[in-house]
Amino acid sequence: MPVSKIYLLESVGNYVRVFYENQQPLLHKSLTYLEQKLPEDLFFRANRQYMFNLDFISQIEPYFNSTLLIVMKSGHKIDLSQRQSAKFREITGV
């Protein structure tokens, strides 16, 4: 499976749920481990729980205290911390 098909990674205890197409397998890896392996220009670490593929963003909405809410094409909503919101703005120019 090409990594470009992965749209979301969710930390679930000692596993990571990988969302792609209509599948959601669990990998016995940490999100931090996968963050180091996946291309930085494609994936963004939102918070301790989520990492998402920038190509699958549907909307970017302003949220509380100058943070951002990312709405994925899948319907998932991910809120970024202030620090990650600032980093996301730098990377994307939003």
PDB file of N, CA, C and O in Angstrom:
ATOM      1  N   MET A   1       0.850  -1.193   0.000  1.00  0.00           N
ATOM      2  CA  MET A   1       0.000   0.000   0.000  1.00  0.00           C
ATOM      3  C   MET A   1       0.893   1.253   0.000  1.00  0.00           C
ATOM      4  O   MET A   1       1.772   1.395   0.851  1.00  0.00           O
ATOM      5  N   PRO A   2       0.662   2.147  -0.950  1.00  0.00           N
ATOM      6  CA  PRO A   2       1.472   3.384  -0.960  1.00  0.00           C
ATOM      7  C   PRO A   2       1.102   4.304   0.211  1.00  0.00           C
ATOM      8  O   PRO A   2      -0.072   4.448   0.552  1.00  0.00           O
ATOM      9  N   VAL A   3       2.120   4.924   0.819  1.00  0.00           N
ATOM     10  CA  VAL A   3       1.873   5.816   1.960  1.00  0.00           C
ATOM     11  C   VAL A   3       0.976   6.982   1.594  1.00  0.00           C
ATOM     12  O   VAL A   3       0.301   7.531   2.465  1.00  0.00           O
ATOM     13  N   SER A   4       0.950   7.369   0.347  1.00  0.00           N
ATOM     14  CA  SER A   4       0.112   8.503  -0.072  1.00  0.00           C
ATOM     15  C   SER A   4      -1.378   8.213   0.104  1.00  0.00           C
ATOM     16  O   SER A   4      -2.186   9.142   0.106  1.00  0.00           O
ATOM     17  N   LYS A   5      -1.756   6.943   0.251  1.00  0.00           N
ATOM     18  CA  LYS A   5      -3.163   6.565   0.456  1.00  0.00           C
ATOM     19  C   LYS A   5      -3.583   6.689   1.917  1.00  0.00           C
ATOM     20  O   LYS A   5      -4.775   6.729   2.222  1.00  0.00           O
ATOM     21  N   ILE A   6      -2.605   6.748   2.821  1.00  0.00           N
ATOM     22  CA  ILE A   6      -2.902   6.877   4.262  1.00  0.00           C
ATOM     23  C   ILE A   6      -3.354   8.307   4.520  1.00  0.00           C
ATOM     24  O   ILE A   6      -2.653   9.253   4.159  1.00  0.00           O
ATOM     25  N   TYR A   7      -4.522   8.475   5.142  1.00  0.00           N
ATOM     26  CA  TYR A   7      -4.967   9.847   5.412  1.00  0.00           C
ATOM     27  C   TYR A   7      -4.915  10.220   6.883  1.00  0.00           C
ATOM     28  O   TYR A   7      -4.925  11.404   7.219  1.00  0.00           O
ATOM     29  N   LEU A   8      -4.859   9.220   7.776  1.00  0.00           N
ATOM     30  CA  LEU A   8      -4.862   9.538   9.202  1.00  0.00           C
ATOM     31  C   LEU A   8      -4.203   8.414   9.985  1.00  0.00           C
ATOM     32  O   LEU A   8      -4.363   7.239   9.655  1.00  0.00           O
ATOM     33  N   LEU A   9      -3.460   8.783  11.026  1.00  0.00           N
ATOM     34  CA  LEU A   9      -2.877   7.814  11.949  1.00  0.00           C
ATOM     35  C   LEU A   9      -3.319   8.221  13.348  1.00  0.00           C
ATOM     36  O   LEU A   9      -3.196   9.382  13.737  1.00  0.00           O
ATOM     37  N   GLU A  10      -3.833   7.255  14.097  1.00  0.00           N
ATOM     38  CA  GLU A  10      -4.337   7.539  15.441  1.00  0.00           C
ATOM     39  C   GLU A  10      -3.657   6.630  16.456  1.00  0.00           C
ATOM     40  O   GLU A  10      -3.648   5.409  16.299  1.00  0.00           O
ATOM     41  N   SER A  11      -3.093   7.227  17.487  1.00  0.00           N
ATOM     42  CA  SER A  11      -2.458   6.469  18.551  1.00  0.00           C
ATOM     43  C   SER A  11      -3.533   5.814  19.419  1.00  0.00           C
ATOM     44  O   SER A  11      -4.444   6.482  19.907  1.00  0.00           O
ATOM     45  N   VAL A  12      -3.411   4.481  19.605  1.00  0.00           N
ATOM     46  CA  VAL A  12      -4.355   3.727  20.429  1.00  0.00           C
ATOM     47  C   VAL A  12      -3.537   2.842  21.362  1.00  0.00           C
ATOM     48  O   VAL A  12      -3.187   1.716  21.011  1.00  0.00           O
ATOM     49  N   GLY A  13      -3.236   3.350  22.540  1.00  0.00           N
ATOM     50  CA  GLY A  13      -2.392   2.607  23.482  1.00  0.00           C
ATOM     51  C   GLY A  13      -1.005   2.378  22.886  1.00  0.00           C
ATOM     52  O   GLY A  13      -0.323   3.330  22.507  1.00  0.00           O
ATOM     53  N   ASN A  14      -0.589   1.111  22.805  1.00  0.00           N
ATOM     54  CA  ASN A  14       0.719   0.775  22.236  1.00  0.00           C
ATOM     55  C   ASN A  14       0.652   0.523  20.733  1.00  0.00           C
ATOM     56  O   ASN A  14       1.607   0.019  20.142  1.00  0.00           O
ATOM     57  N   TYR A  15      -0.468   0.870  20.119  1.00  0.00           N
ATOM     58  CA  TYR A  15      -0.673   0.633  18.696  1.00  0.00           C
ATOM     59  C   TYR A  15      -0.969   1.943  17.975  1.00  0.00           C
ATOM     60  O   TYR A  15      -1.202   2.979  18.596  1.00  0.00           O
ATOM     61  N   VAL A  16      -0.952   1.865  16.650  1.00  0.00           N
ATOM     62  CA  VAL A  16      -1.394   2.989  15.825  1.00  0.00           C
ATOM     63  C   VAL A  16      -2.418   2.454  14.842  1.00  0.00           C
ATOM     64  O   VAL A  16      -2.161   1.487  14.126  1.00  0.00           O
ATOM     65  N   ARG A  17      -3.592   3.095  14.813  1.00  0.00           N
ATOM     66  CA  ARG A  17      -4.611   2.741  13.826  1.00  0.00           C
ATOM     67  C   ARG A  17      -4.296   3.547  12.570  1.00  0.00           C
ATOM     68  O   ARG A  17      -4.164   4.770  12.617  1.00  0.00           O
ATOM     69  N   VAL A  18      -4.177   2.843  11.453  1.00  0.00           N
ATOM     70  CA  VAL A  18      -3.843   3.466  10.175  1.00  0.00           C
ATOM     71  C   VAL A  18      -5.115   3.530   9.326  1.00  0.00           C
ATOM     72  O   VAL A  18      -5.728   2.503   9.037  1.00  0.00           O
ATOM     73  N   PHE A  19      -5.502   4.738   8.934  1.00  0.00           N
ATOM     74  CA  PHE A  19      -6.704   4.908   8.121  1.00  0.00           C
ATOM     75  C   PHE A  19      -6.298   5.084   6.662  1.00  0.00           C
ATOM     76  O   PHE A  19      -5.563   6.015   6.334  1.00  0.00           O
ATOM     77  N   TYR A  20      -6.763   4.209   5.794  1.00  0.00           N
ATOM     78  CA  TYR A  20      -6.561   4.375   4.348  1.00  0.00           C
ATOM     79  C   TYR A  20      -7.686   3.679   3.615  1.00  0.00           C
ATOM     80  O   TYR A  20      -8.156   2.619   4.029  1.00  0.00           O
ATOM     81  N   GLU A  21      -8.113   4.288   2.518  1.00  0.00           N
ATOM     82  CA  GLU A  21      -9.266   3.809   1.761  1.00  0.00           C
ATOM     83  C   GLU A  21     -10.375   3.452   2.739  1.00  0.00           C
ATOM     84  O   GLU A  21     -10.810   4.317   3.499  1.00  0.00           O
ATOM     85  N   ASN A  22     -10.850   2.201   2.747  1.00  0.00           N
ATOM     86  CA  ASN A  22     -11.920   1.880   3.711  1.00  0.00           C
ATOM     87  C   ASN A  22     -11.402   0.920   4.776  1.00  0.00           C
ATOM     88  O   ASN A  22     -12.166   0.137   5.340  1.00  0.00           O
ATOM     89  N   GLN A  23     -10.094   0.986   5.049  1.00  0.00           N
ATOM     90  CA  GLN A  23      -9.503   0.069   6.022  1.00  0.00           C
ATOM     91  C   GLN A  23      -8.889   0.823   7.195  1.00  0.00           C
ATOM     92  O   GLN A  23      -8.515   1.990   7.078  1.00  0.00           O
ATOM     93  N   GLN A  24      -8.792   0.124   8.339  1.00  0.00           N
ATOM     94  CA  GLN A  24      -8.231   0.733   9.552  1.00  0.00           C
ATOM     95  C   GLN A  24      -7.452  -0.292  10.368  1.00  0.00           C
ATOM     96  O   GLN A  24      -7.815  -0.567  11.512  1.00  0.00           O
ATOM     97  N   PRO A  25      -6.390  -0.861   9.805  1.00  0.00           N
ATOM     98  CA  PRO A  25      -5.630  -1.853  10.570  1.00  0.00           C
ATOM     99  C   PRO A  25      -4.870  -1.221  11.736  1.00  0.00           C
ATOM    100  O   PRO A  25      -4.579  -0.025  11.729  1.00  0.00           O
ATOM    101  N   LEU A  26      -4.554  -2.042  12.733  1.00  0.00           N
ATOM    102  CA  LEU A  26      -3.743  -1.595  13.864  1.00  0.00           C
ATOM    103  C   LEU A  26      -2.313  -2.088  13.657  1.00  0.00           C
ATOM    104  O   LEU A  26      -2.090  -3.250  13.316  1.00  0.00           O
ATOM    105  N   LEU A  27      -1.353  -1.199  13.866  1.00  0.00           N
ATOM    106  CA  LEU A  27       0.060  -1.573  13.799  1.00  0.00           C
ATOM    107  C   LEU A  27       0.644  -1.536  15.199  1.00  0.00           C
ATOM    108  O   LEU A  27       0.319  -0.652  15.991  1.00  0.00           O
ATOM    109  N   HIS A  28       1.506  -2.495  15.505  1.00  0.00           N
ATOM    110  CA  HIS A  28       2.157  -2.506  16.820  1.00  0.00           C
ATOM    111  C   HIS A  28       3.405  -1.614  16.750  1.00  0.00           C
ATOM    112  O   HIS A  28       4.535  -2.092  16.853  1.00  0.00           O
ATOM    113  N   LYS A  29       3.172  -0.320  16.575  1.00  0.00           N
ATOM    114  CA  LYS A  29       4.231   0.691  16.498  1.00  0.00           C
ATOM    115  C   LYS A  29       3.728   1.912  17.256  1.00  0.00           C
ATOM    116  O   LYS A  29       2.536   2.027  17.542  1.00  0.00           O
ATOM    117  N   SER A  30       4.646   2.825  17.580  1.00  0.00           N
ATOM    118  CA  SER A  30       4.216   4.071  18.207  1.00  0.00           C
ATOM    119  C   SER A  30       4.052   5.141  17.132  1.00  0.00           C
ATOM    120  O   SER A  30       4.628   5.043  16.049  1.00  0.00           O
ATOM    121  N   LEU A  31       3.269   6.150  17.441  1.00  0.00           N
ATOM    122  CA  LEU A  31       3.066   7.253  16.510  1.00  0.00           C
ATOM    123  C   LEU A  31       4.390   7.988  16.284  1.00  0.00           C
ATOM    124  O   LEU A  31       4.671   8.444  15.176  1.00  0.00           O
ATOM    125  N   THR A  32       5.185   8.099  17.322  1.00  0.00           N
ATOM    126  CA  THR A  32       6.492   8.758  17.212  1.00  0.00           C
ATOM    127  C   THR A  32       7.402   7.993  16.251  1.00  0.00           C
ATOM    128  O   THR A  32       8.117   8.598  15.451  1.00  0.00           O
ATOM    129  N   TYR A  33       7.373   6.666  16.332  1.00  0.00           N
ATOM    130  CA  TYR A  33       8.178   5.842  15.421  1.00  0.00           C
ATOM    131  C   TYR A  33       7.749   6.080  13.971  1.00  0.00           C
ATOM    132  O   TYR A  33       8.588   6.280  13.092  1.00  0.00           O
ATOM    133  N   LEU A  34       6.439   6.055  13.733  1.00  0.00           N
ATOM    134  CA  LEU A  34       5.932   6.255  12.366  1.00  0.00           C
ATOM    135  C   LEU A  34       6.186   7.673  11.874  1.00  0.00           C
ATOM    136  O   LEU A  34       6.431   7.892  10.688  1.00  0.00           O
ATOM    137  N   GLU A  35       6.126   8.629  12.786  1.00  0.00           N
ATOM    138  CA  GLU A  35       6.398  10.023  12.427  1.00  0.00           C
ATOM    139  C   GLU A  35       7.814  10.153  11.848  1.00  0.00           C
ATOM    140  O   GLU A  35       8.038  10.929  10.920  1.00  0.00           O
ATOM    141  N   GLN A  36       8.760   9.396  12.397  1.00  0.00           N
ATOM    142  CA  GLN A  36      10.141   9.437  11.911  1.00  0.00           C
ATOM    143  C   GLN A  36      10.304   8.743  10.560  1.00  0.00           C
ATOM    144  O   GLN A  36      11.228   9.053   9.808  1.00  0.00           O
ATOM    145  N   LYS A  37       9.412   7.808  10.253  1.00  0.00           N
ATOM    146  CA  LYS A  37       9.525   7.014   9.027  1.00  0.00           C
ATOM    147  C   LYS A  37       8.764   7.615   7.838  1.00  0.00           C
ATOM    148  O   LYS A  37       9.157   7.427   6.686  1.00  0.00           O
ATOM    149  N   LEU A  38       7.691   8.325   8.120  1.00  0.00           N
ATOM    150  CA  LEU A  38       6.845   8.853   7.038  1.00  0.00           C
ATOM    151  C   LEU A  38       7.369  10.197   6.521  1.00  0.00           C
ATOM    152  O   LEU A  38       8.004  10.942   7.267  1.00  0.00           O
ATOM    153  N   PRO A  39       7.103  10.508   5.242  1.00  0.00           N
ATOM    154  CA  PRO A  39       7.613  11.768   4.671  1.00  0.00           C
ATOM    155  C   PRO A  39       7.037  13.004   5.362  1.00  0.00           C
ATOM    156  O   PRO A  39       5.822  13.160   5.488  1.00  0.00           O
ATOM    157  N   GLU A  40       7.952  13.883   5.808  1.00  0.00           N
ATOM    158  CA  GLU A  40       7.579  15.100   6.534  1.00  0.00           C
ATOM    159  C   GLU A  40       6.753  16.064   5.709  1.00  0.00           C
ATOM    160  O   GLU A  40       5.926  16.801   6.245  1.00  0.00           O
ATOM    161  N   ASP A  41       6.977  16.059   4.397  1.00  0.00           N
ATOM    162  CA  ASP A  41       6.253  17.001   3.543  1.00  0.00           C
ATOM    163  C   ASP A  41       4.819  16.542   3.276  1.00  0.00           C
ATOM    164  O   ASP A  41       4.030  17.289   2.697  1.00  0.00           O
ATOM    165  N   LEU A  42       4.477  15.315   3.694  1.00  0.00           N
ATOM    166  CA  LEU A  42       3.136  14.783   3.451  1.00  0.00           C
ATOM    167  C   LEU A  42       2.326  14.655   4.739  1.00  0.00           C
ATOM    168  O   LEU A  42       1.109  14.840   4.735  1.00  0.00           O
ATOM    169  N   PHE A  43       3.009  14.336   5.843  1.00  0.00           N
ATOM    170  CA  PHE A  43       2.315  14.076   7.109  1.00  0.00           C
ATOM    171  C   PHE A  43       2.634  15.126   8.157  1.00  0.00           C
ATOM    172  O   PHE A  43       3.760  15.614   8.252  1.00  0.00           O
ATOM    173  N   PHE A  44       1.614  15.467   8.945  1.00  0.00           N
ATOM    174  CA  PHE A  44       1.776  16.472   9.994  1.00  0.00           C
ATOM    175  C   PHE A  44       1.301  15.889  11.316  1.00  0.00           C
ATOM    176  O   PHE A  44       0.200  15.345  11.405  1.00  0.00           O
ATOM    177  N   ARG A  45       2.145  16.006  12.346  1.00  0.00           N
ATOM    178  CA  ARG A  45       1.788  15.516  13.683  1.00  0.00           C
ATOM    179  C   ARG A  45       0.935  16.582  14.366  1.00  0.00           C
ATOM    180  O   ARG A  45       1.433  17.648  14.730  1.00  0.00           O
ATOM    181  N   ALA A  46      -0.346  16.289  14.537  1.00  0.00           N
ATOM    182  CA  ALA A  46      -1.285  17.261  15.090  1.00  0.00           C
ATOM    183  C   ALA A  46      -1.147  17.402  16.600  1.00  0.00           C
ATOM    184  O   ALA A  46      -1.138  18.510  17.138  1.00  0.00           O
ATOM    185  N   ASN A  47      -1.039  16.265  17.270  1.00  0.00           N
ATOM    186  CA  ASN A  47      -0.978  16.225  18.727  1.00  0.00           C
ATOM    187  C   ASN A  47      -0.503  14.832  19.158  1.00  0.00           C
ATOM    188  O   ASN A  47      -0.014  14.065  18.329  1.00  0.00           O
ATOM    189  N   ARG A  48      -0.641  14.507  20.424  1.00  0.00           N
ATOM    190  CA  ARG A  48      -0.160  13.199  20.907  1.00  0.00           C
ATOM    191  C   ARG A  48      -0.944  12.045  20.299  1.00  0.00           C
ATOM    192  O   ARG A  48      -0.452  10.918  20.231  1.00  0.00           O
ATOM    193  N   GLN A  49      -2.169  12.332  19.857  1.00  0.00           N
ATOM    194  CA  GLN A  49      -3.025  11.254  19.376  1.00  0.00           C
ATOM    195  C   GLN A  49      -3.056  11.090  17.854  1.00  0.00           C
ATOM    196  O   GLN A  49      -3.211   9.973  17.359  1.00  0.00           O
ATOM    197  N   TYR A  50      -2.909  12.188  17.106  1.00  0.00           N
ATOM    198  CA  TYR A  50      -3.116  12.119  15.658  1.00  0.00           C
ATOM    199  C   TYR A  50      -1.970  12.653  14.812  1.00  0.00           C
ATOM    200  O   TYR A  50      -1.245  13.568  15.203  1.00  0.00           O
ATOM    201  N   MET A  51      -1.834  12.046  13.639  1.00  0.00           N
ATOM    202  CA  MET A  51      -0.968  12.551  12.582  1.00  0.00           C
ATOM    203  C   MET A  51      -1.783  12.397  11.301  1.00  0.00           C
ATOM    204  O   MET A  51      -2.433  11.371  11.104  1.00  0.00           O
ATOM    205  N   PHE A  52      -1.755  13.403  10.430  1.00  0.00           N
ATOM    206  CA  PHE A  52      -2.602  13.324   9.238  1.00  0.00           C
ATOM    207  C   PHE A  52      -1.842  13.675   7.970  1.00  0.00           C
ATOM    208  O   PHE A  52      -0.782  14.300   7.995  1.00  0.00           O
ATOM    209  N   ASN A  53      -2.435  13.242   6.850  1.00  0.00           N
ATOM    210  CA  ASN A  53      -1.877  13.490   5.528  1.00  0.00           C
ATOM    211  C   ASN A  53      -2.414  14.837   5.035  1.00  0.00           C
ATOM    212  O   ASN A  53      -3.627  15.035   4.971  1.00  0.00           O
ATOM    213  N   LEU A  54      -1.522  15.752   4.692  1.00  0.00           N
ATOM    214  CA  LEU A  54      -1.903  17.107   4.268  1.00  0.00           C
ATOM    215  C   LEU A  54      -2.764  17.101   3.009  1.00  0.00           C
ATOM    216  O   LEU A  54      -3.547  18.026   2.792  1.00  0.00           O
ATOM    217  N   ASP A  55      -2.628  16.068   2.176  1.00  0.00           N
ATOM    218  CA  ASP A  55      -3.408  15.992   0.934  1.00  0.00           C
ATOM    219  C   ASP A  55      -4.885  15.676   1.167  1.00  0.00           C
ATOM    220  O   ASP A  55      -5.702  15.825   0.258  1.00  0.00           O
ATOM    221  N   PHE A  56      -5.229  15.240   2.377  1.00  0.00           N
ATOM    222  CA  PHE A  56      -6.610  14.835   2.648  1.00  0.00           C
ATOM    223  C   PHE A  56      -7.373  15.846   3.509  1.00  0.00           C
ATOM    224  O   PHE A  56      -8.407  15.515   4.090  1.00  0.00           O
ATOM    225  N   ILE A  57      -6.864  17.070   3.590  1.00  0.00           N
ATOM    226  CA  ILE A  57      -7.542  18.109   4.358  1.00  0.00           C
ATOM    227  C   ILE A  57      -8.697  18.667   3.539  1.00  0.00           C
ATOM    228  O   ILE A  57      -8.537  18.999   2.364  1.00  0.00           O
ATOM    229  N   SER A  58      -9.846  18.765   4.163  1.00  0.00           N
ATOM    230  CA  SER A  58     -11.021  19.327   3.511  1.00  0.00           C
ATOM    231  C   SER A  58     -11.151  20.813   3.856  1.00  0.00           C
ATOM    232  O   SER A  58     -11.386  21.645   2.980  1.00  0.00           O
ATOM    233  N   GLN A  59     -10.994  21.137   5.151  1.00  0.00           N
ATOM    234  CA  GLN A  59     -11.127  22.531   5.610  1.00  0.00           C
ATOM    235  C   GLN A  59     -10.154  22.804   6.750  1.00  0.00           C
ATOM    236  O   GLN A  59      -9.752  21.903   7.486  1.00  0.00           O
ATOM    237  N   ILE A  60      -9.799  24.055   6.869  1.00  0.00           N
ATOM    238  CA  ILE A  60      -9.005  24.511   8.010  1.00  0.00           C
ATOM    239  C   ILE A  60      -9.791  25.647   8.635  1.00  0.00           C
ATOM    240  O   ILE A  60     -10.029  26.672   7.996  1.00  0.00           O
ATOM    241  N   GLU A  61     -10.197  25.465   9.886  1.00  0.00           N
ATOM    242  CA  GLU A  61     -11.038  26.470  10.542  1.00  0.00           C
ATOM    243  C   GLU A  61     -10.315  27.073  11.737  1.00  0.00           C
ATOM    244  O   GLU A  61      -9.625  26.365  12.470  1.00  0.00           O
ATOM    245  N   PRO A  62     -10.472  28.392  11.940  1.00  0.00           N
ATOM    246  CA  PRO A  62      -9.920  28.991  13.157  1.00  0.00           C
ATOM    247  C   PRO A  62     -10.661  28.401  14.361  1.00  0.00           C
ATOM    248  O   PRO A  62     -11.867  28.160  14.307  1.00  0.00           O
ATOM    249  N   TYR A  63      -9.919  28.174  15.441  1.00  0.00           N
ATOM    250  CA  TYR A  63     -10.487  27.539  16.628  1.00  0.00           C
ATOM    251  C   TYR A  63     -10.161  28.410  17.835  1.00  0.00           C
ATOM    252  O   TYR A  63      -9.771  29.565  17.664  1.00  0.00           O
ATOM    253  N   PHE A  64     -10.308  27.899  19.025  1.00  0.00           N
ATOM    254  CA  PHE A  64     -10.078  28.686  20.239  1.00  0.00           C
ATOM    255  C   PHE A  64      -8.638  29.172  20.362  1.00  0.00           C
ATOM    256  O   PHE A  64      -7.705  28.481  19.952  1.00  0.00           O
ATOM    257  N   ASN A  65      -8.462  30.380  20.934  1.00  0.00           N
ATOM    258  CA  ASN A  65      -7.132  30.923  21.253  1.00  0.00           C
ATOM    259  C   ASN A  65      -6.120  30.792  20.111  1.00  0.00           C
ATOM    260  O   ASN A  65      -5.004  30.314  20.315  1.00  0.00           O
ATOM    261  N   SER A  66      -6.512  31.210  18.938  1.00  0.00           N
ATOM    262  CA  SER A  66      -5.680  31.182  17.732  1.00  0.00           C
ATOM    263  C   SER A  66      -5.140  29.792  17.376  1.00  0.00           C
ATOM    264  O   SER A  66      -4.079  29.669  16.764  1.00  0.00           O
ATOM    265  N   THR A  67      -5.879  28.749  17.763  1.00  0.00           N
ATOM    266  CA  THR A  67      -5.531  27.402  17.312  1.00  0.00           C
ATOM    267  C   THR A  67      -6.341  27.099  16.054  1.00  0.00           C
ATOM    268  O   THR A  67      -7.202  27.883  15.654  1.00  0.00           O
ATOM    269  N   LEU A  68      -6.057  25.958  15.439  1.00  0.00           N
ATOM    270  CA  LEU A  68      -6.745  25.577  14.210  1.00  0.00           C
ATOM    271  C   LEU A  68      -7.477  24.248  14.385  1.00  0.00           C
ATOM    272  O   LEU A  68      -7.049  23.374  15.139  1.00  0.00           O
ATOM    273  N   LEU A  69      -8.585  24.121  13.671  1.00  0.00           N
ATOM    274  CA  LEU A  69      -9.319  22.862  13.607  1.00  0.00           C
ATOM    275  C   LEU A  69      -9.190  22.366  12.176  1.00  0.00           C
ATOM    276  O   LEU A  69      -9.562  23.062  11.231  1.00  0.00           O
ATOM    277  N   ILE A  70      -8.663  21.164  12.025  1.00  0.00           N
ATOM    278  CA  ILE A  70      -8.483  20.573  10.704  1.00  0.00           C
ATOM    279  C   ILE A  70      -9.643  19.616  10.456  1.00  0.00           C
ATOM    280  O   ILE A  70      -9.894  18.719  11.261  1.00  0.00           O
ATOM    281  N   VAL A  71     -10.348  19.807   9.349  1.00  0.00           N
ATOM    282  CA  VAL A  71     -11.428  18.890   8.972  1.00  0.00           C
ATOM    283  C   VAL A  71     -10.917  18.063   7.794  1.00  0.00           C
ATOM    284  O   VAL A  71     -10.553  18.599   6.747  1.00  0.00           O
ATOM    285  N   MET A  72     -10.899  16.754   7.990  1.00  0.00           N
ATOM    286  CA  MET A  72     -10.407  15.849   6.957  1.00  0.00           C
ATOM    287  C   MET A  72     -11.528  15.509   5.971  1.00  0.00           C
ATOM    288  O   MET A  72     -12.708  15.626   6.302  1.00  0.00           O
ATOM    289  N   LYS A  73     -11.155  15.093   4.771  1.00  0.00           N
ATOM    290  CA  LYS A  73     -12.150  14.677   3.775  1.00  0.00           C
ATOM    291  C   LYS A  73     -12.983  13.508   4.292  1.00  0.00           C
ATOM    292  O   LYS A  73     -14.114  13.301   3.852  1.00  0.00           O
ATOM    293  N   SER A  74     -12.416  12.741   5.231  1.00  0.00           N
ATOM    294  CA  SER A  74     -13.116  11.590   5.823  1.00  0.00           C
ATOM    295  C   SER A  74     -14.162  12.023   6.842  1.00  0.00           C
ATOM    296  O   SER A  74     -14.978  11.216   7.287  1.00  0.00           O
ATOM    297  N   GLY A  75     -14.133  13.341   7.218  1.00  0.00           N
ATOM    298  CA  GLY A  75     -15.061  13.834   8.226  1.00  0.00           C
ATOM    299  C   GLY A  75     -14.429  13.942   9.604  1.00  0.00           C
ATOM    300  O   GLY A  75     -15.016  14.548  10.500  1.00  0.00           O
ATOM    301  N   HIS A  76     -13.249  13.370   9.794  1.00  0.00           N
ATOM    302  CA  HIS A  76     -12.556  13.489  11.088  1.00  0.00           C
ATOM    303  C   HIS A  76     -12.216  14.956  11.348  1.00  0.00           C
ATOM    304  O   HIS A  76     -11.843  15.695  10.437  1.00  0.00           O
ATOM    305  N   LYS A  77     -12.353  15.357  12.611  1.00  0.00           N
ATOM    306  CA  LYS A  77     -11.971  16.721  13.007  1.00  0.00           C
ATOM    307  C   LYS A  77     -10.845  16.621  14.020  1.00  0.00           C
ATOM    308  O   LYS A  77     -10.945  15.906  15.017  1.00  0.00           O
ATOM    309  N   ILE A  78      -9.774  17.350  13.748  1.00  0.00           N
ATOM    310  CA  ILE A  78      -8.590  17.281  14.598  1.00  0.00           C
ATOM    311  C   ILE A  78      -8.218  18.690  15.032  1.00  0.00           C
ATOM    312  O   ILE A  78      -7.995  19.570  14.202  1.00  0.00           O
ATOM    313  N   ASP A  79      -8.154  18.892  16.341  1.00  0.00           N
ATOM    314  CA  ASP A  79      -7.761  20.216  16.817  1.00  0.00           C
ATOM    315  C   ASP A  79      -6.263  20.242  17.104  1.00  0.00           C
ATOM    316  O   ASP A  79      -5.716  19.332  17.726  1.00  0.00           O
ATOM    317  N   LEU A  80      -5.624  21.290  16.644  1.00  0.00           N
ATOM    318  CA  LEU A  80      -4.195  21.464  16.835  1.00  0.00           C
ATOM    319  C   LEU A  80      -3.949  22.315  18.082  1.00  0.00           C
ATOM    320  O   LEU A  80      -4.719  23.229  18.378  1.00  0.00           O
ATOM    321  N   SER A  81      -2.893  22.016  18.795  1.00  0.00           N
ATOM    322  CA  SER A  81      -2.500  22.841  19.935  1.00  0.00           C
ATOM    323  C   SER A  81      -2.006  24.189  19.397  1.00  0.00           C
ATOM    324  O   SER A  81      -1.808  24.343  18.192  1.00  0.00           O
ATOM    325  N   GLN A  82      -1.810  25.153  20.285  1.00  0.00           N
ATOM    326  CA  GLN A  82      -1.307  26.461  19.839  1.00  0.00           C
ATOM    327  C   GLN A  82       0.047  26.314  19.159  1.00  0.00           C
ATOM    328  O   GLN A  82       0.300  26.922  18.119  1.00  0.00           O
ATOM    329  N   ARG A  83       0.923  25.496  19.760  1.00  0.00           N
ATOM    330  CA  ARG A  83       2.254  25.309  19.194  1.00  0.00           C
ATOM    331  C   ARG A  83       2.181  24.650  17.815  1.00  0.00           C
ATOM    332  O   ARG A  83       2.855  25.076  16.877  1.00  0.00           O
ATOM    333  N   GLN A  84       1.356  23.607  17.704  1.00  0.00           N
ATOM    334  CA  GLN A  84       1.228  22.905  16.424  1.00  0.00           C
ATOM    335  C   GLN A  84       0.488  23.764  15.393  1.00  0.00           C
ATOM    336  O   GLN A  84       0.762  23.668  14.196  1.00  0.00           O
ATOM    337  N   SER A  85      -0.438  24.594  15.847  1.00  0.00           N
ATOM    338  CA  SER A  85      -1.135  25.516  14.938  1.00  0.00           C
ATOM    339  C   SER A  85      -0.142  26.487  14.319  1.00  0.00           C
ATOM    340  O   SER A  85      -0.196  26.758  13.119  1.00  0.00           O
ATOM    341  N   ALA A  86       0.770  27.014  15.140  1.00  0.00           N
ATOM    342  CA  ALA A  86       1.789  27.948  14.648  1.00  0.00           C
ATOM    343  C   ALA A  86       2.715  27.239  13.665  1.00  0.00           C
ATOM    344  O   ALA A  86       3.068  27.794  12.624  1.00  0.00           O
ATOM    345  N   LYS A  87       3.108  26.009  14.001  1.00  0.00           N
ATOM    346  CA  LYS A  87       3.980  25.228  13.119  1.00  0.00           C
ATOM    347  C   LYS A  87       3.264  24.921  11.799  1.00  0.00           C
ATOM    348  O   LYS A  87       3.868  24.998  10.729  1.00  0.00           O
ATOM    349  N   PHE A  88       1.980  24.575  11.881  1.00  0.00           N
ATOM    350  CA  PHE A  88       1.187  24.253  10.694  1.00  0.00           C
ATOM    351  C   PHE A  88       1.091  25.477   9.781  1.00  0.00           C
ATOM    352  O   PHE A  88       1.219  25.360   8.562  1.00  0.00           O
ATOM    353  N   ARG A  89       0.864  26.654  10.379  1.00  0.00           N
ATOM    354  CA  ARG A  89       0.794  27.903   9.591  1.00  0.00           C
ATOM    355  C   ARG A  89       2.105  28.168   8.873  1.00  0.00           C
ATOM    356  O   ARG A  89       2.113  28.573   7.710  1.00  0.00           O
ATOM    357  N   GLU A  90       3.227  27.937   9.573  1.00  0.00           N
ATOM    358  CA  GLU A  90       4.552  28.130   8.965  1.00  0.00           C
ATOM    359  C   GLU A  90       4.728  27.235   7.745  1.00  0.00           C
ATOM    360  O   GLU A  90       5.150  27.689   6.681  1.00  0.00           O
ATOM    361  N   ILE A  91       4.402  25.963   7.915  1.00  0.00           N
ATOM    362  CA  ILE A  91       4.592  24.967   6.860  1.00  0.00           C
ATOM    363  C   ILE A  91       3.676  25.232   5.669  1.00  0.00           C
ATOM    364  O   ILE A  91       4.113  25.164   4.520  1.00  0.00           O
ATOM    365  N   THR A  92       2.416  25.530   5.938  1.00  0.00           N
ATOM    366  CA  THR A  92       1.422  25.627   4.855  1.00  0.00           C
ATOM    367  C   THR A  92       1.167  27.050   4.376  1.00  0.00           C
ATOM    368  O   THR A  92       0.606  27.256   3.300  1.00  0.00           O
ATOM    369  N   GLY A  93       1.578  28.031   5.173  1.00  0.00           N
ATOM    370  CA  GLY A  93       1.307  29.427   4.791  1.00  0.00           C
ATOM    371  C   GLY A  93      -0.140  29.833   4.980  1.00  0.00           C
ATOM    372  O   GLY A  93      -0.601  30.808   4.388  1.00  0.00           O
ATOM    373  N   VAL A  94      -0.864  29.074   5.815  1.00  0.00           N
ATOM    374  CA  VAL A  94      -2.290  29.380   6.077  1.00  0.00           C
ATOM    375  C   VAL A  94      -2.396  30.631   6.936  1.00  0.00           C
ATOM    376  O   VAL A  94      -3.500  31.060   7.270  1.00  0.00           O
TER     377      VAL A  94
END
